């Protein structure tokens, strides 16, 4: 019991993002027998405030966009905020009570994102885009050598669900895995695993570097001018995490000055989801050694439903008093 006068409503789940009828059916089937499930978009203005006050659990995608700053203070009874996204960098932490548990949807998008990483890596290693353009211009250069990945090193910065799924695919190509996570330990078959303190070693030895880290205080602009210079001159860098982990200006300058260095970028510095627009501050798309995609590495048929199911299972565990996965440590973000 709380001593603040709040009424604890443990079985009221409020979904704060827009959900179509088919996806509502999934949530209602999974959660409706043990909880009251309501959708904020259905609430008329007069009931919105009381609905927020009554909620015990929120299921949210981009909370800072779904609720106004003043509405965060209405979450008087919320004990859990379950995110549909794997990243937790957009959560408005300072507006939320300290005792609210926040859980990200870790691992929900790992398999399709790992495939995307593999596709980008192979396309850059084989230089497929520029070869296609050369053929279109009538140039048939059969003597230009392709690059082999077998036997080379794949460094994976962030060895969670995405990193481990990527490692499985890269091992299938015969690559050796150098991993980095918070503990410096893993049960997966890798040649090396370390922490942030091992960044220089991993970057300098790897032929391919994958960024699948969460964006936190410790990883903001983790890869800058110095770190890029640690890497091999012909390394491949793939980012499917967050744009802000790489210094934008430093990456552009490095791509310009190192023509054999290649980068595949799925996550950008200014994107519509967070900023309302897409923008790059340098002419990346004029460079032959860059390959981009519009932050859709996870988007395959059925993935939203599957990620919703995964989040709903976490909510069910929470309501049953069982351990949940993906708990966010606020100190890493504030």
N, C-alpha and C positions, 0 to 999 in steps of 0.2 A: 504493500500500500504506500502511496505517496502522502506526504504530510502537507502538500501544497494546495489541497482542495480540488485537484484535478480528478476527474472520473476516468479510471483506466478502462478503455474499451479495447480489449486484446484481439477481438475477432473482426474488426472493421478494417478491411483493406481498401485503400483509395488508390486508384490508378490515375496518375496525373497527366499521362500523355494520351494522344488520340489513338483509339483502337477501333478497327472496323469490326463488323458483326461476326465475321468468321473467327477472328482472333479473340473476341470477347467470349465466344462459345468455348474456346479452349481454356481460357482463364476460369470461366464460370464452372466448367466441368472439373477442373483440377482443384479449385479452391472453394467452390460454392457450398460444399457439404460441411465444411468446418469453419467457414468465415463468411461475413457479409462483404460482398465485393461491389463497390460503386465506382463510377467513372466521373471524374471531375468535369469533363466536358458536358455532361448531362445536367449539371447543377445550374439552375437559374441563379441570377445574381444574388437574390435574397437568401438562398440556401448555401451558397458557396462558403461563406465564413464558418457557419456551423459545421459543415461537412469537414472542413479542414481541422476544426477543433476536435471533432469526434474521432478522427482517423487514428488507428493504432499502428498501422503499417502503410507506408507509401511504396508504390511501384512506379518508378520514374525513369525517364530517359535522359532528359536534360533539365534538371530541376530549376536551374537559374533562369531558364526561359519559360518554364511551365507555371512557376509561381512568382509573383511580384515580391520585392524585398520585404514589404510590410506583412505579406502573408506567411512568411517563414515563422514569424512570431506567433502565429495561430496554431502551430503544430504542438499543442500543449500535451497531447497524449501519445504522440508518435514515439514508438520504441525502436522501429527498424525502418530504414530507407533502403529498399532493394533496387539497385540500378539495373537497367537493361543493357547498358553499355559495359564493356570490359574496363574502360578507363574511368578514373574517378577525379580527373583534374578539373572538371568544370563544376564540381559541387560547390555551392556557396557556404563553405564551412563556417565562416564567421557569423552567419545569420542563424545557425542551428544550435540547439541545446547541446551541451557537451556530452550528455548521457544517451544521445540517440546513436544507435549502432548503424553504421553505413556499410553496405556490402556491395561490391562490384560483381559483375557477371563474368567472373574469371573463367577462361577456357571455352566460353560459349562459341567463339568464332574461330577457334584455333585451326581446325582442319582446312577450311577454305582459304584462310589467310596463308597457311603454309604452302598450299598449292600456288597461290599468287606469288609468294616469294620465290618459289622454284621457277615459275614461268619468267619472272623478271630477270632472275639470275641467268638462266639459260639464254634468254633473248640478248642480254648484254654480253655474255661470254662469247656467244656466237655472232654478235654484231648484226643481228637479223634485220633491224630497222634500216640501217644504212645500206646494207646489201640489197634490200628490197628497193630502196630509192635509187640505187645505182642501176639496177636492172630496168627500172622504169625510165631511166635516162639513157638506156641503150648501152650501158657499160656491163660487160660480161667478164668479170675477173675471177676465173676459176682457180688461179694459182694462190690466191690469198689464203693464208693458213687460218684454220679455226682453232679455238682454244679448248683444251681439255680441262674438266674439273676433277676428274678421277685422280685421287692421290693428293689433292690440294687441301688446304685448311679452310674450314668455314668457322668463323668466329661469330658466336651468337650472344649479343648483349641483351640479357633478359631471358632467363631460361625457365619461364613459366609455361603455361599451356601452349602458346604460340611458338615459343622457342623450342620446346620439346617436340612438337609436331613437325616443325621445320627440320629439326635434326634428324628425325626418322627418314624424311625424304632425301636429305643431303647424304646421309649414310648410304642410301640406296644407290647413289651416284659414285660411291667409293670415296667420299670426302671424309676427312678427319675433323672431329668437332672439338672446338675450344669454346667453353661456355662460361658465362658470367651470371651470377645471381647474388642474392643478399647473404646467403649462408656460406657460399664457397663449397657446398656439398650437393651431390645428386646421386641417385641410384641408376640413372641412365648411363648407357655405355658411351663415355666421352674420353678423349685423350687428355683433356685438361679441364678443370673447373676452378674458377676463382671468383673474387669479389671485385668491387670497383677499384681496389688497389692493384688489380691485375690488368687494368685497362691498357697500359702501355704494351705489355706482353702480348695480349690478344690482338690489338690493332696492328702491331708491327709484324706479327707472324702470319696473320690471316690473308688469304687470297680473296675471300669473300667475307664481308662483315654484314650481319643482319641486326638491325635495331628493332627489338620487340620489348623495350622497357616501358614502364609507366612513366608519364611525365610528372615528376615530383621536384622538390627543392634540389635534391642531389643530382638530378639528371637534366635540369634545365640548362641548355647550351653545353651539354656534356662534350659534344663533338665540335670543336672550334678549329682555328688555324693550326695550332700546335698538334692536336690530335690527328688531323688530316695528314700532316707532314710525317707523323709516325708511320703511317700506312704505306704499303708498297705502292710504287708508282703506277702499277697497272691493276690495283685492287678494284674490286666491285663493292659498292656500298648500297645496301637496300634498307629503306626506312618504311616500316609499316606501323610505327608506334605513334609518335606525335612530331609535328614539324619542329616545334620549339626545342627538341633535343639536339638539333643541329643548328649551328650558327649559319643563317641564310647567306650572309655576305661572304663568309669564309668558304662555304661550299661552292658558291658560284666562282669565286676567284680560283679555287683549287681546280675545278673542272676546266676553266679556261687555260690555266698554266700547265696542266697535266693532261695532255690529250689522250693518254692511254688509261687514265683513271675513269671509271664509269659509275654512275649513280642511278638507282631506280627509286623513285619517290612516289609513295602512295598517299602520304600524309603531309599536308602543307602548312605553311605558317599562318595564312589567313584563309579560312574556309567558311562556307555558308552556315554550317551547323552552329558554330560558335560566334562568328563575326558578321554573319548576314551577307557575306560576299566572298568570292574567290579572287585572290590577288597575289601576284609575285612581284617583288621589288627589283628583280634583276631579270634579264632576258634569257631565262633558262631554256626556253623552247627553241632558241636558235642554236643550241649546242648539240653536236652529233653524239656526244657521250652521256646524254641524259635521256632516261625513259621515264615517263610519268603516267600515273593513273589517278582517277578522281576519288581517292579515299573509298574505294569500293572493293577492296581485297576480300572482304568478308561476305559480299552480297552475292549469294547463290540462291536458287529456288528453295524455299522452305526454311531458310536460315532464321528469319525473324520469329517464326512460330517455334522453332527448336530453341532459340535463345530465351523466348518467353517461358517455355516449359521449364527450362533449367532454372530461371529466376524464380518461378512459382514453386518449384521443389524446394528451393532454399527458404522461401517464405514459410512453407509447410513445416519444414524442420524447425524454424524459429518458433512458430506457434506451438509446436509440440515440446518445446524446451530442449531440443537436440542441438548439437553443434552445427554451425553453418559455415560455409566457405566464403572466401573473398572479403573478409572483414578488413576495412580500410583503417590504417593507422593515421589519424589526423595530423600527428606531429610531422609526418613526412610531406605534408602539403602546406600546412600553415606557416 
